[in-house]
Amino acid sequence: MKLFSTLMAVCVFTTLGSSARAQISPQQIQQLSNSCTQCHANPELGAPLMGDSKHWQRILSKGEDQVILNVVNGLGSMPPMGYCSSCSEEDLRAIVRLMAAQ
Ligand code: HEC
């Protein structure tokens, strides 16, 4: 019985994992609101604002991988990892997609 439920859990997890790849997890939303919005929701700091899709289009035209690299290493007054020490590269990618899309 235990084995069965473990298998079920693995199944559900894999299905979710593959279909929900482009979506954002509650933990990533937490990371976004704890770190990134400090600057990316404040028009006075010069950071591209959440949902400013024109600005984000220009940024993403460099290619998403380059943009993620800039987040990891920092860029101008954007701090390395955007102050999110618990963010993985995958978390940052999901967060950037959300910031650019809203
Ligand atoms: C201390 C303020 C600050 C925090 C915190 C911050 N950013 Fe930024 N971010 C900036 C500023 C300022 C820029 C503009 C940098 C430039 O173009 O010189 C920027 C630019 C960016 C860019 C565009 C990079 C590019 O290639 O042009 C991305 C993507 C980004 N931030 C993502 C994030 C994410 C994700 C987080 C949270 C994990 C975050 N930022 C947290 C200030 C911040």
Backbone and ligand atoms as CSV (ligand in chain L), in Angstrom:
chain,resi,resn,atom,element,x,y,z
A,1,MET,N,N,0.845,-1.205,0.000
A,1,MET,CA,C,0.000,0.000,0.000
A,1,MET,C,C,0.879,1.254,0.000
A,2,LYS,N,N,1.911,1.204,0.854
A,2,LYS,CA,C,2.816,2.352,0.931
A,2,LYS,C,C,3.516,2.569,-0.418
A,3,LEU,N,N,3.944,1.431,-0.996
A,3,LEU,CA,C,4.630,1.502,-2.287
A,3,LEU,C,C,3.702,2.110,-3.332
A,4,PHE,N,N,2.436,1.659,-3.276
A,4,PHE,CA,C,1.462,2.157,-4.245
A,4,PHE,C,C,1.320,3.677,-4.141
A,5,SER,N,N,1.193,4.177,-2.923
A,5,SER,CA,C,0.980,5.627,-2.796
A,5,SER,C,C,2.241,6.400,-3.191
A,6,THR,N,N,3.387,5.812,-2.921
A,6,THR,CA,C,4.627,6.474,-3.353
A,6,THR,C,C,4.656,6.572,-4.879
A,7,LEU,N,N,4.295,5.459,-5.522
A,7,LEU,CA,C,4.276,5.459,-6.987
A,7,LEU,C,C,3.301,6.501,-7.519
A,8,MET,N,N,2.132,6.553,-6.891
A,8,MET,CA,C,1.126,7.539,-7.306
A,8,MET,C,C,1.693,8.954,-7.190
A,9,ALA,N,N,2.356,9.209,-6.066
A,9,ALA,CA,C,2.911,10.540,-5.831
A,9,ALA,C,C,3.934,10.889,-6.913
A,10,VAL,N,N,4.777,9.902,-7.230
A,10,VAL,CA,C,5.792,10.140,-8.258
A,10,VAL,C,C,5.126,10.455,-9.595
A,11,CYS,N,N,4.062,9.686,-9.902
A,11,CYS,CA,C,3.330,9.907,-11.152
A,11,CYS,C,C,2.766,11.315,-11.219
A,12,VAL,N,N,2.061,11.693,-10.166
A,12,VAL,CA,C,1.426,13.006,-10.129
A,12,VAL,C,C,2.491,14.080,-10.258
A,13,PHE,N,N,3.579,13.889,-9.533
A,13,PHE,CA,C,4.661,14.867,-9.534
A,13,PHE,C,C,5.235,15.045,-10.939
A,14,THR,N,N,5.487,13.911,-11.627
A,14,THR,CA,C,6.090,14.014,-12.960
A,14,THR,C,C,5.123,14.674,-13.940
A,15,THR,N,N,3.840,14.321,-13.821
A,15,THR,CA,C,2.868,14.923,-14.740
A,15,THR,C,C,2.819,16.429,-14.525
A,16,LEU,N,N,2.720,16.806,-13.251
A,16,LEU,CA,C,2.680,18.237,-12.933
A,16,LEU,C,C,3.937,18.919,-13.431
A,17,GLY,N,N,5.074,18.285,-13.162
A,17,GLY,CA,C,6.358,18.868,-13.516
A,17,GLY,C,C,6.452,19.177,-14.990
A,18,SER,N,N,5.944,18.278,-15.833
A,18,SER,CA,C,6.124,18.521,-17.258
A,18,SER,C,C,5.101,19.510,-17.805
A,19,SER,N,N,3.890,19.514,-17.244
A,19,SER,CA,C,2.895,20.409,-17.816
A,19,SER,C,C,2.982,21.814,-17.225
A,20,ALA,N,N,3.582,21.922,-16.049
A,20,ALA,CA,C,3.553,23.212,-15.358
A,20,ALA,C,C,4.903,23.916,-15.416
A,21,ARG,N,N,5.731,23.529,-16.358
A,21,ARG,CA,C,7.092,24.061,-16.358
A,21,ARG,C,C,7.122,25.585,-16.508
A,22,ALA,N,N,6.209,26.129,-17.303
A,22,ALA,CA,C,6.245,27.562,-17.553
A,22,ALA,C,C,5.566,28.351,-16.444
A,23,GLN,N,N,4.960,27.637,-15.481
A,23,GLN,CA,C,4.237,28.354,-14.445
A,23,GLN,C,C,5.125,28.617,-13.251
A,24,ILE,N,N,4.550,29.295,-12.293
A,24,ILE,CA,C,5.355,29.736,-11.164
A,24,ILE,C,C,4.818,29.097,-9.895
A,25,SER,N,N,5.711,28.694,-8.986
A,25,SER,CA,C,5.277,28.032,-7.756
A,25,SER,C,C,5.049,29.077,-6.671
A,26,PRO,N,N,4.267,28.722,-5.648
A,26,PRO,CA,C,4.036,29.656,-4.538
A,26,PRO,C,C,5.360,30.107,-3.910
A,27,GLN,N,N,6.333,29.197,-3.856
A,27,GLN,CA,C,7.627,29.564,-3.272
A,27,GLN,C,C,8.325,30.636,-4.120
A,28,GLN,N,N,8.198,30.498,-5.441
A,28,GLN,CA,C,8.836,31.486,-6.322
A,28,GLN,C,C,8.138,32.840,-6.202
A,29,ILE,N,N,6.821,32.819,-6.000
A,29,ILE,CA,C,6.099,34.085,-5.808
A,29,ILE,C,C,6.583,34.761,-4.533
A,30,GLN,N,N,6.819,33.926,-3.516
A,30,GLN,CA,C,7.352,34.431,-2.253
A,30,GLN,C,C,8.717,35.095,-2.477
A,31,GLN,N,N,9.576,34.418,-3.239
A,31,GLN,CA,C,10.913,34.954,-3.517
A,31,GLN,C,C,10.805,36.262,-4.283
A,32,LEU,N,N,9.886,36.291,-5.242
A,32,LEU,CA,C,9.678,37.501,-6.031
A,32,LEU,C,C,9.261,38.653,-5.121
A,33,SER,N,N,8.292,38.397,-4.232
A,33,SER,CA,C,7.799,39.520,-3.441
A,33,SER,C,C,8.757,39.883,-2.317
A,34,ASN,N,N,9.583,38.922,-1.873
A,34,ASN,CA,C,10.559,39.264,-0.832
A,34,ASN,C,C,11.731,40.062,-1.381
A,35,SER,N,N,12.145,39.777,-2.600
A,35,SER,CA,C,13.364,40.388,-3.114
A,35,SER,C,C,13.097,41.346,-4.273
A,36,CYS,N,N,12.654,40.806,-5.371
A,36,CYS,CA,C,12.651,41.553,-6.623
A,36,CYS,C,C,11.737,42.779,-6.594
A,37,THR,N,N,10.546,42.647,-5.966
A,37,THR,CA,C,9.606,43.764,-6.047
A,37,THR,C,C,10.105,44.988,-5.278
A,38,GLN,N,N,11.044,44.788,-4.335
A,38,GLN,CA,C,11.628,45.946,-3.638
A,38,GLN,C,C,12.079,47.000,-4.635
A,39,CYS,N,N,12.601,46.559,-5.755
A,39,CYS,CA,C,13.083,47.501,-6.769
A,39,CYS,C,C,12.207,47.491,-8.023
A,40,HIS,N,N,11.719,46.321,-8.401
A,40,HIS,CA,C,11.017,46.231,-9.680
A,40,HIS,C,C,9.567,46.681,-9.590
A,41,ALA,N,N,9.141,47.152,-8.416
A,41,ALA,CA,C,7.818,47.760,-8.312
A,41,ALA,C,C,7.962,49.209,-7.882
A,42,ASN,N,N,9.179,49.743,-7.951
A,42,ASN,CA,C,9.435,51.121,-7.519
A,42,ASN,C,C,9.966,51.950,-8.687
A,43,PRO,N,N,9.141,52.837,-9.227
A,43,PRO,CA,C,9.514,53.573,-10.443
A,43,PRO,C,C,10.721,54.488,-10.254
A,44,GLU,N,N,11.124,54.727,-9.009
A,44,GLU,CA,C,12.214,55.684,-8.794
A,44,GLU,C,C,13.600,55.081,-8.920
A,45,LEU,N,N,13.680,53.749,-9.028
A,45,LEU,CA,C,14.995,53.118,-8.958
A,45,LEU,C,C,15.593,52.777,-10.320
A,46,GLY,N,N,14.823,52.984,-11.377
A,46,GLY,CA,C,15.375,52.711,-12.700
A,46,GLY,C,C,15.354,51.238,-13.079
A,47,ALA,N,N,14.734,50.414,-12.256
A,47,ALA,CA,C,14.618,48.998,-12.616
A,47,ALA,C,C,13.412,48.827,-13.537
A,48,PRO,N,N,13.501,47.924,-14.503
A,48,PRO,CA,C,12.334,47.665,-15.346
A,48,PRO,C,C,11.162,47.234,-14.477
A,49,LEU,N,N,10.024,47.901,-14.615
A,49,LEU,CA,C,8.901,47.642,-13.714
A,49,LEU,C,C,8.140,46.380,-14.111
A,50,MET,N,N,7.603,45.713,-13.104
A,50,MET,CA,C,6.771,44.544,-13.353
A,50,MET,C,C,5.649,44.924,-14.304
A,51,GLY,N,N,5.479,44.150,-15.354
A,51,GLY,CA,C,4.361,44.364,-16.247
A,51,GLY,C,C,4.578,45.448,-17.292
A,52,ASP,N,N,5.716,46.141,-17.263
A,52,ASP,CA,C,6.006,47.152,-18.295
A,52,ASP,C,C,6.462,46.388,-19.545
A,53,SER,N,N,5.489,45.859,-20.271
A,53,SER,CA,C,5.838,44.858,-21.277
A,53,SER,C,C,6.710,45.412,-22.398
A,54,LYS,N,N,6.573,46.699,-22.718
A,54,LYS,CA,C,7.427,47.282,-23.766
A,54,LYS,C,C,8.891,47.223,-23.343
A,55,HIS,N,N,9.126,47.652,-22.105
A,55,HIS,CA,C,10.486,47.643,-21.581
A,55,HIS,C,C,11.036,46.206,-21.549
A,56,TRP,N,N,10.191,45.281,-21.102
A,56,TRP,CA,C,10.659,43.892,-20.995
A,56,TRP,C,C,10.923,43.281,-22.360
A,57,GLN,N,N,10.124,43.686,-23.343
A,57,GLN,CA,C,10.364,43.167,-24.691
A,57,GLN,C,C,11.761,43.545,-25.163
A,58,ARG,N,N,12.122,44.803,-24.863
A,58,ARG,CA,C,13.448,45.279,-25.269
A,58,ARG,C,C,14.520,44.468,-24.541
A,59,ILE,N,N,14.298,44.229,-23.256
A,59,ILE,CA,C,15.284,43.478,-22.476
A,59,ILE,C,C,15.403,42.050,-23.006
A,60,LEU,N,N,14.256,41.413,-23.231
A,60,LEU,CA,C,14.293,40.008,-23.632
A,60,LEU,C,C,14.769,39.804,-25.058
A,61,SER,N,N,14.849,40.908,-25.825
A,61,SER,CA,C,15.369,40.754,-27.179
A,61,SER,C,C,16.868,40.424,-27.172
A,62,LYS,N,N,17.527,40.577,-26.000
A,62,LYS,CA,C,18.928,40.112,-25.893
A,62,LYS,C,C,19.007,38.598,-25.861
A,63,GLY,N,N,17.870,37.953,-25.646
A,63,GLY,CA,C,17.865,36.505,-25.451
A,63,GLY,C,C,17.703,36.211,-23.966
A,64,GLU,N,N,16.822,35.282,-23.661
A,64,GLU,CA,C,16.498,35.018,-22.256
A,64,GLU,C,C,17.722,34.539,-21.466
A,65,ASP,N,N,18.570,33.733,-22.089
A,65,ASP,CA,C,19.720,33.205,-21.358
A,65,ASP,C,C,20.656,34.317,-20.918
A,66,GLN,N,N,20.861,35.296,-21.796
A,66,GLN,CA,C,21.711,36.439,-21.454
A,66,GLN,C,C,21.098,37.222,-20.300
A,67,VAL,N,N,19.783,37.388,-20.340
A,67,VAL,CA,C,19.107,38.153,-19.296
A,67,VAL,C,C,19.237,37.432,-17.947
A,68,ILE,N,N,19.061,36.118,-17.947
A,68,ILE,CA,C,19.200,35.349,-16.704
A,68,ILE,C,C,20.635,35.470,-16.180
A,69,LEU,N,N,21.584,35.441,-17.092
A,69,LEU,CA,C,22.986,35.598,-16.711
A,69,LEU,C,C,23.210,36.957,-16.048
A,70,ASN,N,N,22.581,38.000,-16.587
A,70,ASN,CA,C,22.700,39.334,-15.993
A,70,ASN,C,C,22.096,39.378,-14.591
A,71,VAL,N,N,21.022,38.605,-14.388
A,71,VAL,CA,C,20.410,38.557,-13.055
A,71,VAL,C,C,21.369,37.865,-12.078
A,72,VAL,N,N,21.948,36.751,-12.513
A,72,VAL,CA,C,22.849,35.990,-11.642
A,72,VAL,C,C,24.082,36.826,-11.289
A,73,ASN,N,N,24.651,37.509,-12.279
A,73,ASN,CA,C,25.900,38.252,-12.040
A,73,ASN,C,C,25.681,39.687,-11.595
A,74,GLY,N,N,24.472,40.196,-11.777
A,74,GLY,CA,C,24.203,41.597,-11.495
A,74,GLY,C,C,24.467,42.433,-12.736
A,75,LEU,N,N,23.834,43.613,-12.777
A,75,LEU,CA,C,23.978,44.483,-13.947
A,75,LEU,C,C,23.697,45.907,-13.490
A,76,GLY,N,N,24.657,46.817,-13.602
A,76,GLY,CA,C,24.443,48.180,-13.126
A,76,GLY,C,C,24.053,48.166,-11.649
A,77,SER,N,N,22.910,48.802,-11.311
A,77,SER,CA,C,22.512,48.794,-9.905
A,77,SER,C,C,21.638,47.595,-9.551
A,78,MET,N,N,21.529,46.656,-10.459
A,78,MET,CA,C,20.831,45.396,-10.166
A,78,MET,C,C,21.812,44.468,-9.462
A,79,PRO,N,N,21.518,44.098,-8.187
A,79,PRO,CA,C,22.482,43.284,-7.427
A,79,PRO,C,C,22.502,41.838,-7.928
A,80,PRO,N,N,23.657,41.153,-7.802
A,80,PRO,CA,C,23.722,39.750,-8.198
A,80,PRO,C,C,22.608,38.952,-7.513
A,81,MET,N,N,21.910,38.111,-8.238
A,81,MET,CA,C,20.787,37.286,-7.763
A,81,MET,C,C,19.625,38.132,-7.242
A,82,GLY,N,N,19.647,39.445,-7.491
A,82,GLY,CA,C,18.555,40.300,-7.026
A,82,GLY,C,C,18.261,40.154,-5.548
A,83,TYR,N,N,19.288,39.927,-4.742
A,83,TYR,CA,C,19.144,39.745,-3.286
A,83,TYR,C,C,18.395,38.478,-2.916
A,84,CYS,N,N,18.190,37.563,-3.845
A,84,CYS,CA,C,17.458,36.335,-3.504
A,84,CYS,C,C,18.449,35.186,-3.417
A,85,SER,N,N,18.977,34.949,-2.197
A,85,SER,CA,C,20.019,33.930,-2.068
A,85,SER,C,C,19.438,32.527,-2.207
A,86,SER,N,N,18.127,32.380,-1.998
A,86,SER,CA,C,17.543,31.044,-2.106
A,86,SER,C,C,17.076,30.730,-3.525
A,87,CYS,N,N,17.216,31.697,-4.445
A,87,CYS,CA,C,16.729,31.469,-5.814
A,87,CYS,C,C,17.713,30.612,-6.607
A,88,SER,N,N,17.190,29.589,-7.263
A,88,SER,CA,C,18.000,28.838,-8.224
A,88,SER,C,C,17.848,29.532,-9.583
A,89,GLU,N,N,18.650,29.094,-10.549
A,89,GLU,CA,C,18.540,29.688,-11.875
A,89,GLU,C,C,17.129,29.463,-12.439
A,90,GLU,N,N,16.587,28.280,-12.123
A,90,GLU,CA,C,15.243,27.956,-12.595
A,90,GLU,C,C,14.202,28.887,-11.964
A,91,ASP,N,N,14.385,29.178,-10.665
A,91,ASP,CA,C,13.470,30.114,-9.986
A,91,ASP,C,C,13.538,31.474,-10.669
A,92,LEU,N,N,14.762,31.934,-10.935
A,92,LEU,CA,C,14.929,33.262,-11.533
A,92,LEU,C,C,14.254,33.326,-12.900
A,93,ARG,N,N,14.372,32.244,-13.645
A,93,ARG,CA,C,13.774,32.214,-14.979
A,93,ARG,C,C,12.247,32.341,-14.869
A,94,ALA,N,N,11.659,31.581,-13.949
A,94,ALA,CA,C,10.192,31.633,-13.783
A,94,ALA,C,C,9.767,33.027,-13.324
A,95,ILE,N,N,10.560,33.615,-12.430
A,95,ILE,CA,C,10.222,34.941,-11.897
A,95,ILE,C,C,10.325,36.000,-12.997
A,96,VAL,N,N,11.392,35.922,-13.790
A,96,VAL,CA,C,11.572,36.910,-14.864
A,96,VAL,C,C,10.428,36.799,-15.862
A,97,ARG,N,N,10.021,35.550,-16.180
A,97,ARG,CA,C,8.895,35.385,-17.113
A,97,ARG,C,C,7.643,36.041,-16.563
A,98,LEU,N,N,7.428,35.890,-15.263
A,98,LEU,CA,C,6.235,36.481,-14.662
A,98,LEU,C,C,6.335,38.009,-14.654
A,99,MET,N,N,7.519,38.523,-14.289
A,99,MET,CA,C,7.679,39.987,-14.224
A,99,MET,C,C,7.449,40.607,-15.596
A,100,ALA,N,N,7.893,39.898,-16.630
A,100,ALA,CA,C,7.791,40.449,-17.978
A,100,ALA,C,C,6.367,40.342,-18.525
A,101,ALA,N,N,5.614,39.373,-18.015
A,101,ALA,CA,C,4.315,39.079,-18.625
A,101,ALA,C,C,3.164,39.864,-18.026
A,102,GLN,N,N,3.283,40.253,-16.769
A,102,GLN,CA,C,2.101,40.819,-16.088
A,102,GLN,C,C,1.768,42.224,-16.500
L,1,HEC,C1,C,18.271,46.645,-5.337
L,1,HEC,C2,C,17.291,46.734,-6.390
L,1,HEC,C3,C,16.959,45.497,-7.207
L,1,HEC,C4,C,16.553,44.264,-6.761
L,1,HEC,C5,C,16.362,43.795,-5.324
L,1,HEC,C6,C,16.304,43.456,-7.945
L,1,HEC,N1,N,16.581,44.185,-9.075
L,1,HEC,FE1,FE,16.505,43.536,-10.992
L,1,HEC,N2,N,17.188,45.336,-11.667
L,1,HEC,C7,C,17.436,46.435,-10.870
L,1,HEC,C8,C,17.890,47.535,-11.699
L,1,HEC,C9,C,18.258,48.940,-11.211
L,1,HEC,C10,C,17.912,47.049,-13.026
L,1,HEC,C11,C,18.348,47.809,-14.296
L,1,HEC,C12,C,19.807,47.517,-14.521
L,1,HEC,C13,C,20.373,48.228,-15.718
L,1,HEC,O1,O,19.795,48.092,-16.816
L,1,HEC,O2,O,21.384,48.910,-15.535
L,1,HEC,C14,C,17.469,45.670,-12.968
L,1,HEC,C15,C,17.372,44.842,-14.071
L,1,HEC,C16,C,16.854,43.562,-14.037
L,1,HEC,C17,C,16.669,42.726,-15.202
L,1,HEC,C18,C,17.033,43.070,-16.642
L,1,HEC,C19,C,18.420,42.583,-16.923
L,1,HEC,C20,C,18.860,42.917,-18.321
L,1,HEC,O3,O,19.482,42.048,-18.948
L,1,HEC,O4,O,18.624,44.050,-18.784
L,1,HEC,C21,C,16.120,41.549,-14.760
L,1,HEC,C22,C,15.733,40.354,-15.608
L,1,HEC,C23,C,15.982,41.636,-13.323
L,1,HEC,N3,N,16.440,42.872,-12.911
L,1,HEC,C24,C,15.467,40.637,-12.538
L,1,HEC,C25,C,15.411,40.686,-11.137
L,1,HEC,C26,C,14.958,39.594,-10.313
L,1,HEC,C27,C,14.462,38.261,-10.840
L,1,HEC,C28,C,15.065,40.014,-9.021
L,1,HEC,C29,C,14.742,39.220,-7.764
L,1,HEC,C30,C,15.301,37.902,-7.623
L,1,HEC,C31,C,15.594,41.371,-9.037
L,1,HEC,N4,N,15.784,41.745,-10.336
L,1,HEC,C32,C,15.858,42.144,-7.917
L,1,HEC,C33,C,17.296,46.498,-9.498
L,1,HEC,C34,C,16.961,45.433,-8.662
